[in-house]
Amino acid sequence: MLGRLNHVAIAVPDMAAASAIYRDTLGAKLTEPQILPEHGVTVVFIDVGNTKIELLEPLSSESPISAFLLKNPSGGIHHVCYEVPDILSARDRLKEQGARVLGDGEPKLGAHGKPVLFLHPKDFNGTLIELEQE
């Protein structure tokens, strides 16, 4: 069911500062910031060849990333995203096996313009998993 690792997401308290670290210290090329109001975040992607790093900054205190940053003020790894060939069949199979899909269970468009779902971290060894349609 799982395809390739699409990205590792890192929550950051300050997008400009985090972007500068990746750009200036590590020499990475970053995308322009993209605001995703439906997810409550601003994102920047860094292509590292075999996958991407996604920097996430909350848009407001209601963002799930704000809650994460309250517990981890310096930021940290927030989730990993795997590609799946068919997100609806993946969702249905996972639910049949007892996995919890966050939200209303319906895919939303993610930063790449493709449907995404999130799976409860308690069902996956403490890791929040995002599934993205290939």
C-alpha positions as CSV (number, residue, x, y, z in Angstrom):
1,M,0.0,0.0,0.0
2,L,2.7,2.5,0.9
3,G,4.6,4.2,-1.8
4,R,7.7,6.4,-1.4
5,L,8.4,8.8,1.4
6,N,7.0,12.1,0.1
7,H,8.3,14.4,2.9
8,V,9.2,14.8,6.5
9,A,7.4,17.8,8.1
10,I,9.1,20.0,10.7
11,A,7.1,22.4,12.7
12,V,8.9,25.8,13.2
13,P,8.0,28.8,15.4
14,D,9.6,31.2,12.9
15,M,9.5,30.4,9.2
16,A,11.9,33.2,8.2
17,A,14.5,32.0,10.8
18,A,14.1,28.3,9.9
19,S,14.3,29.1,6.2
20,A,17.5,31.0,6.7
21,I,19.1,28.1,8.5
22,Y,18.3,25.7,5.7
23,R,19.2,28.2,3.0
24,D,22.3,29.9,4.5
25,T,23.7,27.2,6.7
26,L,22.8,24.1,4.8
27,G,22.8,25.6,1.3
28,A,19.3,24.3,0.5
29,K,17.0,25.7,-2.2
30,L,13.6,26.5,-0.8
31,T,10.2,27.1,-2.4
32,E,8.4,30.3,-1.8
33,P,6.1,30.2,1.3
34,Q,2.7,28.8,0.5
35,I,-0.3,29.7,2.8
36,L,-2.8,26.9,3.3
37,P,-5.7,28.4,5.3
38,E,-7.6,25.1,5.3
39,H,-4.7,23.4,7.2
40,G,-3.9,26.5,9.3
41,V,-0.3,26.7,8.1
42,T,2.3,28.3,6.0
43,V,4.6,25.8,4.3
44,V,8.0,25.9,2.6
45,F,9.5,22.8,0.8
46,I,13.1,21.8,0.5
47,D,14.0,19.3,-2.2
48,V,16.7,17.0,-0.9
49,G,16.8,14.7,-4.0
50,N,15.1,11.5,-2.8
51,T,12.4,13.3,-0.8
52,K,11.4,16.7,0.6
53,I,11.5,18.5,3.9
54,E,8.4,20.6,4.7
55,L,8.7,23.5,7.1
56,L,5.3,24.3,8.8
57,E,4.5,27.5,10.6
58,P,1.1,28.0,12.2
59,L,-1.2,30.8,10.8
60,S,-2.9,31.3,14.1
61,S,-3.2,30.0,17.7
62,E,-6.0,27.7,16.4
63,S,-3.7,25.8,14.1
64,P,-2.8,22.2,15.2
65,I,0.9,23.3,14.7
66,S,0.4,25.9,17.4
67,A,-0.5,23.2,19.9
68,F,2.5,21.2,18.8
69,L,4.8,24.2,19.3
70,L,3.4,24.8,22.8
71,K,4.8,21.4,23.7
72,N,7.9,21.8,21.6
73,P,8.8,25.5,21.6
74,S,11.9,25.1,19.4
75,G,9.9,23.1,16.8
76,G,10.6,19.5,15.7
77,I,9.5,16.7,13.5
78,H,5.7,16.9,13.2
79,H,4.8,14.1,10.7
80,V,6.0,11.9,7.9
81,C,4.1,11.7,4.6
82,Y,3.9,8.6,2.4
83,E,2.4,8.3,-1.1
84,V,-0.4,5.8,-1.8
85,P,-1.7,4.9,-5.2
86,D,-5.4,5.2,-4.1
87,I,-6.1,7.3,-1.0
88,L,-9.7,6.2,-0.7
89,S,-8.9,2.5,-0.8
90,A,-6.0,3.1,1.6
91,R,-8.3,4.9,4.0
92,D,-11.0,2.2,3.8
93,R,-8.4,-0.6,4.3
94,L,-6.8,1.2,7.3
95,K,-10.2,1.8,8.9
96,E,-11.2,-1.8,8.5
97,Q,-8.0,-2.7,10.4
98,G,-8.8,-0.3,13.2
99,A,-6.7,2.7,12.3
100,R,-8.1,6.1,13.1
101,V,-8.3,8.7,10.4
102,L,-8.2,12.2,11.8
103,G,-10.8,14.8,11.0
104,D,-14.0,13.8,9.2
105,G,-12.2,11.0,7.3
106,E,-12.5,12.7,3.9
107,P,-9.4,13.7,2.0
108,K,-8.5,17.4,1.8
109,L,-6.2,19.0,-0.8
110,G,-2.7,19.3,0.5
111,A,0.2,21.6,-0.4
112,H,0.9,19.7,-3.6
113,G,-2.7,20.0,-4.8
114,K,-3.3,16.3,-4.1
115,P,-5.7,14.6,-1.7
116,V,-4.3,13.9,1.8
117,L,-5.4,12.2,5.0
118,F,-3.8,12.1,8.5
119,L,-3.7,9.0,10.7
120,H,-3.7,9.1,14.5
121,P,-0.2,8.9,15.9
122,K,-1.3,6.5,18.7
123,D,-2.0,3.9,16.0
124,F,1.5,4.2,14.5
125,N,4.1,4.2,17.3
126,G,3.6,7.8,18.2
127,T,4.1,9.1,14.7
128,L,1.6,11.3,12.9
129,I,1.3,9.9,9.4
130,E,0.0,11.8,6.4
131,L,-1.0,9.9,3.3
132,E,-0.9,11.6,-0.1
133,Q,-2.5,10.4,-3.3
134,E,0.3,9.7,-5.9
